[in-house]
Amino acid sequence: MKQEYKHLYEKFGLNVVYYRKRKRLTQLQLAELVDIDRSHISAIELGNVGVSMDVIFKLAQVLDITAKDLFDFRD
C-alpha cells in the first residue's frame, strides 16, 4: 500500500466499522460471514491492508449495503 493513500484505506476501514456495528456484528461474526480471518477484518478496519474486490463485494452483501456505500467517505 502506498503511504499517500493510507488515509483513504483508513476511511474505508471506518465505513466497515460503522456498517458492522449498525448490523450489531462482532469482528469475528463478520469475518465468519465473509469467510476471512478475524485479524484480516481488524486490519481492514484499521486501514492497514488493501482489500480485494471479492472481499469488498462480500462485505457489502453481508452488511446489506452497496459496495459504493463502503467508499462514501465522511470528512
Residue pairs with C-beta under 8 A, 6 or more apart in sequence:
1 9
1 49
1 50
6 47
7 47
8 73
9 47
9 48
9 49
9 50
10 46
10 47
11 47
11 73
11 74
12 44
12 47
12 51
12 70
12 71
12 73
13 44
13 45
13 46
13 47
14 45
14 47
14 74
15 69
15 70
15 71
15 72
15 73
16 41
16 44
16 45
16 59
16 63
16 70
17 45
19 63
19 65
19 69
19 70
20 27
20 30
20 45
20 63
22 63
23 30
23 62
23 63
23 64
25 33
27 38
27 41
27 42
27 45
28 38
30 41
30 59
30 62
30 63
31 37
31 38
31 40
31 41
33 62
34 41
34 55
34 58
34 59
34 62
35 58
36 55
40 49
43 49
44 51
44 55
51 59
56 67
56 70
57 67
59 67
59 70
60 66
60 67
60 69
60 70
